[in-house]
Amino acid sequence: MRHASIPVAAATTMFLLGVFIINLQVWYSARADSLAEAHYVVRNMNVILKEARHATEMAKQLAENECDAEGQYRLGTEAALQPHLRTIVILKNDAVWCSSLPGNRVLLVNSSVLPESSLLLVPSASTVNGLPVLLYQTIHAGSRIIVREGANKQVISSQADSLIKISRIWADFFPANTSNQPI
């Protein structure tokens, strides 16, 4: 009996070691996939913000001048040529002064009640078409310039999920300082 238990114990140990190694590989693989996805989302958001900053610079020049058909055409062209942007709006005194859309329309329900943060995720209830949008806002020369990112609901929710994954990975590498000691 004693001779039979050694091979059974060795086989059980080898099996458990194999399961542990496979689980470790799956865990590292999932972590690498999440990290690659996080890098993609960060690069994508950087591209979107770069496009928004570029469009804002062009809108600043227009806000200092007059909004005529040529200015509206420039806004529309800028929004159309940037792959992630949809509309550019210049508000003066909480009213639409110039827009990239024909007729100076805005796709927001009430743009004057939006907080004045530079980057804002607007919920679907606050948009005309019922889709959440990402806004990049700037105050310049008494004007409020709003650049609307034009992703659909799935893109925004997947980017939000990826950003949550990034924060979890970041928290694994850099745990929160729960003591009262300075870092």
C-alpha positions in Angstrom: 0.0 0.0 0.0 2.8 2.3 0.8 4.4 1.9 -2.6 1.1 2.8 -4.3 0.5 6.0 -2.5 3.8 7.6 -3.7 2.8 7.6 -7.4 -0.7 8.8 -6.6 0.8 11.7 -4.5 3.3 12.5 -7.2 0.6 12.5 -9.9 -1.7 14.7 -7.8 1.2 17.1 -7.1 2.0 17.2 -10.8 -1.6 17.8 -11.7 -2.0 20.6 -9.1 1.3 22.2 -10.3 0.0 22.1 -13.9 -3.3 23.7 -13.0 -1.4 26.4 -11.1 0.9 27.1 -14.0 -2.0 27.2 -16.5 -4.0 29.6 -14.2 -0.9 31.8 -13.8 -0.5 31.9 -17.6 -4.1 32.8 -18.2 -4.0 35.5 -15.5 -0.8 37.1 -17.1 -2.4 36.8 -20.6 -5.6 38.5 -19.4 -3.5 41.2 -17.8 -1.5 41.8 -20.9 -4.6 42.0 -23.0 -6.1 44.5 -20.6 -2.9 46.5 -20.7 -2.8 46.5 -24.5 -6.4 47.6 -24.6 -5.7 50.3 -22.1 -2.8 51.6 -24.2 -5.0 51.7 -27.3 -7.7 53.6 -25.4 -5.2 56.1 -24.1 -3.7 56.6 -27.6 -7.2 57.0 -29.0 -8.2 59.6 -26.4 -5.0 61.5 -27.0 -5.8 61.7 -30.7 -9.3 62.8 -30.0 -8.1 65.5 -27.7 -5.4 66.7 -30.1 -8.1 67.0 -32.8 -10.3 68.9 -30.4 -7.5 71.3 -29.4 -6.7 72.0 -33.1 -10.4 72.7 -33.9 -10.6 74.9 -30.8 -7.6 77.0 -32.0 -9.4 77.5 -35.4 -12.6 78.4 -33.6 -10.8 80.9 -31.3 -9.7 82.8 -34.4 -13.3 82.8 -35.7 -14.7 83.9 -32.3 -12.5 87.1 -32.5 -14.0 88.0 -35.9 -17.5 87.8 -37.4 -19.5 84.6 -37.9 -20.6 84.7 -41.5 -21.2 82.1 -44.1 -17.5 81.7 -44.6 -16.9 81.3 -40.9 -19.6 78.7 -40.6 -18.1 76.9 -43.7 -14.7 76.8 -42.0 -16.2 75.3 -38.8 -18.1 72.7 -40.8 -15.0 71.8 -42.9 -12.9 71.5 -39.7 -15.5 69.2 -38.1 -15.9 67.2 -41.3 -12.2 66.7 -41.9 -11.3 65.5 -38.3 -12.3 61.8 -38.0 -13.5 62.0 -34.4 -15.2 65.4 -34.3 -18.8 66.1 -35.3 -19.7 69.6 -34.4 -18.0 72.8 -33.3 -20.2 75.5 -31.6 -19.3 79.0 -30.4 -21.6 80.3 -27.7 -21.8 84.0 -26.7 -24.0 85.0 -23.8 -25.3 81.4 -23.6 -26.7 81.6 -27.1 -25.4 79.9 -30.2 -23.3 82.5 -32.1 -21.8 80.2 -34.7 -22.0 76.5 -35.4 -20.6 74.0 -37.8 -24.1 72.8 -38.5 -26.4 74.5 -41.0 -28.6 77.1 -39.5 -26.4 77.4 -36.4 -28.1 74.4 -34.8 -26.8 72.5 -31.8 -27.3 68.8 -31.0 -27.5 69.4 -27.3 -30.8 69.9 -25.4 -29.7 72.9 -23.3 -26.1 73.8 -23.8 -26.2 76.8 -21.5 -26.7 74.6 -18.4 -23.6 72.5 -19.0 -20.8 72.8 -16.5 -17.8 74.7 -17.7 -15.3 71.9 -17.3 -12.8 71.5 -20.1 -13.8 67.8 -20.7 -17.3 66.6 -20.2 -19.2 63.4 -20.9 -22.8 64.4 -21.6 -25.4 61.8 -20.9 -27.8 60.7 -23.7 -30.8 62.5 -22.0 -29.0 65.8 -22.7 -28.6 65.3 -26.5 -31.1 65.6 -29.3 -30.2 62.2 -30.9 -30.2 60.3 -27.6 -26.5 59.3 -27.7 -23.9 60.2 -25.1 -21.2 62.6 -26.3 -17.8 63.8 -25.2 -17.4 67.6 -25.2 -14.2 69.6 -25.1 -14.9 73.1 -24.0 -12.8 76.3 -23.9 -13.6 79.9 -22.8 -12.0 82.5 -25.0 -12.7 86.2 -25.4 -16.1 86.1 -23.8 -17.1 83.0 -25.9 -17.6 79.4 -25.0 -16.2 77.1 -27.6 -17.6 73.6 -27.6 -16.2 70.8 -29.7 -18.3 67.6 -29.8 -16.6 64.2 -30.3 -18.8 62.0 -32.5 -18.5 58.5 -31.3 -21.5 56.2 -30.9 -22.8 54.7 -27.6 -20.8 51.5 -28.0 -17.5 53.3 -28.5 -18.0 55.5 -25.5 -19.1 52.7 -23.2 -16.2 50.5 -24.4 -13.7 53.3 -23.8 -15.2 53.9 -20.3 -14.9 50.2 -19.6 -11.3 50.2 -20.7 -10.5 53.3 -18.6 -12.0 51.4 -15.6 -9.7 48.5 -16.4 -6.7 50.9 -16.6 -7.5 52.3 -13.2 -7.7 48.8 -11.7 -4.3 47.8 -13.3 -2.8 51.1 -12.1 -4.1 50.4 -8.6 -2.4 47.0 -8.7 0.9 48.6 -9.5 0.5 51.7 -7.3 -1.6 50.9 -4.3 -3.3 53.8 -2.5 -1.5 55.5 0.3 -3.8 54.8 3.2 -1.5 56.0 5.9 -1.2 59.6 6.9 2.4 59.6 5.9 3.4 61.7 2.8 4.5 59.8 -0.2 
